[in-house]
Amino acid sequence: MSLTKQQIIDVEQVLKNSLRHKFQNYKPEPASMPFHIRLLGKDRLALYSFIHSLSTNFGTTIFEPVAISLAKNNFKIAKSQATAGEFIFEAHNLKSKK
């Protein structure tokens, strides 16, 4: 499956906006990690902390918007955080309980 030019532009825009927002708003959590600081140094620990924060944030800020952007051309409705239903059950269980 190849992407259309518009899809490529949309994905690039999502990536740029997400990374730009992360760089502008990143606030490291204060933590006391003497072992890590001695092992890695403050600069490397700060970089590790930033990269870890970025990777945990990718799900909602990058992966979901990219998936929606790609799905728009193939489906009538494309949205994130959708509820598939309230209950999970097997149809044959309903018949056996009657």
C-alpha positions, 0 to 999 in steps of 0.5 A: 500500500503506497501513501498518497501525497496528501497522506505523506504531507499529513503524516509529516505535519503530525510528526512536526507538530508533535515533536515541536510541541514536546520540545517547547513544553518538556518539563523533566520530573525531578527525581533523585537517582544518584546511581544513574547520575554517577553511571550516566552523568547528568547530561546523559540522564537528562537526555535519557529522561527526555527520550523516555518521555517522548517514547511514552508520549508517542501513542497519543500524540503521533501514532493515533493521529497518523493512524487516523490520517491514513484511515480517512481515505479507506473508511467512512469514520476514522477517530481515536478513543472510540468505544467498540461496545459495552459487552464482550460475549459469544453468541452461543453462550446466549442460546445455552443460558435460555 
